[in-house]
Amino acid sequence: MPKVLFDHQIFSLQRYGGISRYFANVYNAMQNGFGVEADISILNSNNYYIRDYDGLLSNGLGKWIFSEEKRGYKWNKQYSKYRISKNDFDILHPTYYHPYFLKKLKKPYVVTVHDMIHEIMPEYFSSGDILPTHKRLCIQNAAHIIAISHTTKKDLIEVLNVPHDRISVIHHGYMENNDEVIQRGETNNGRYMLFVGERTAYKNFSKFAFALSLICSKEKDIKLICAGGGPLQNAEQELLNRLNLTDKVIQITASEQELNLLYKNAIAFVFPSLYEGFGLPILEAFKNNCPIIASDTACFREIAEDACAYFDPSNSFDIAEKMELIISNTTLRNELILKGSKQLLKFSMAKCITKTIDVYKSLK
C-alpha cells in the first residue's frame, strides 16, 4: 500500500479556494478504501475543506499560534520539513509550488499543475513574482506531473518543453460534502447573474461589467452577485459607478452552502475569464442546475463541451448578447441545464482518485 504525504502549502495559504478543495477532495477520498495510506504534514490549519483533520496542534495552543497567518505558515513549513526529512512515506505530493523540500527529499514526488497563466500571460502579474521560477523548479524535478486538463498539458509541453510522457491528464472530480447538500430555496436577491471567485485582470471582470451595463439598461431588475473574491476595491467601485451599476452589484463572501443556493437561484453563471486551467465552478454550476455562459476558450470547451453558451471574451457586446439570449430563452436555459447534468457524470471523484493512485503506484 503506497504511503502518500501531502505537504502543508495550500492548506496554510487558503481557507477557501479551488486548489485546496482539490487536494482536500483527493485526501478525503483516499480515506475510503482506495488502497492508499495518505497524510498531510500540517500541525493546524484554518482551511475549511480539512476542518476535521486532527493535527498535532488542533487545540487551544494551536488556535493561538495559527491565529496569525504568517506565524502559522512558518510553523507548518517547519513541520513539513521535519516530516519530509524523515522520508517515512513513498510519494510526496506538494500542494503548491515552493521548492523548499528539494534538498531533504529522498523519495519521488508528483506535482499537480493547475494552469500556466503566469507563463502565458505574464503581463497580468508583477515582474518580481517568484512563483514562475518556483513552479519551473518543481516541474523540472518531479518524477511525474499531473495536468488537470488537456489544455494545461498542451501548455506545459509548449511553454516548458516537458516531454508528453511525463504528464498525465487527470480532470478534477466533483465531490459534494453531505453536510453541504441543501434543497432549493428562495433568496431575497431577485433576478441575478452570478460571478464566482477573484476579479483579477485575466478574469476579465471589466469587459463583463460593461456587458452587464448593456443588459441592465434594458432589464431594469437584473442584478449581479459576485460570490467570493473579497470586497469590491476602489477601482472596481469607480468602474461600476461609471457604468451606473453601483446599485446593481452585490459582493457576498459565501459559504459552500450559500454558494450552492446562489447557483440554484441564478439566471445563469457567467465565466468570462481569458484563461483557466480547468474551471471548477463549471462543475459546481452543473451540479446545481445553473445554466452557464462562458468564454470561448479551449479549456472551457474541453470541460463543458456543448453544455454551455459561449461568447468572445474580448467583445463585451457578444457577452451581452449571450446573456440576453439566456435571459429571454427559457427553452435554451432548460436544455443547458439538462446537458450540464449529463456532462457532470464525466467528472466523478472515483475516476479522479483511481487515475491519481495509478500515477503513485507507477512510481513506487
Secondary structure, DSSP 8 states (H G I E B T S, - for coil): --EEEE-SHHHHH-SS-HHHHHHHHHHHHTTSSSS-EEEE--S----GGGTT---TT-SHHHHHHTTSHHHHHHHHHHHHHHHHHHT-SSEEE-SSS--TTTTT--S-BEEEE---HHHH-GGGS-TT--HHHHHHHHHHH-SEEEESSHHHHHHHHHHH---GGGEEE----B---GGG-------SS-SEEEEES---GGGTHHHHHHHHHHHHTT-TT-EEEEESS-S--HHHHHHHHHTT-TTTEEEE---HHHHHHHHHH-SEEEE--S--S--HHHHHHHHTT--EEEE--HHHHHHHTTSSEEE-TT-HHHHHHHHHHHHH-HHHHHHHHHHHHHHHTTSBHHHHHHHHHHHHHHH-
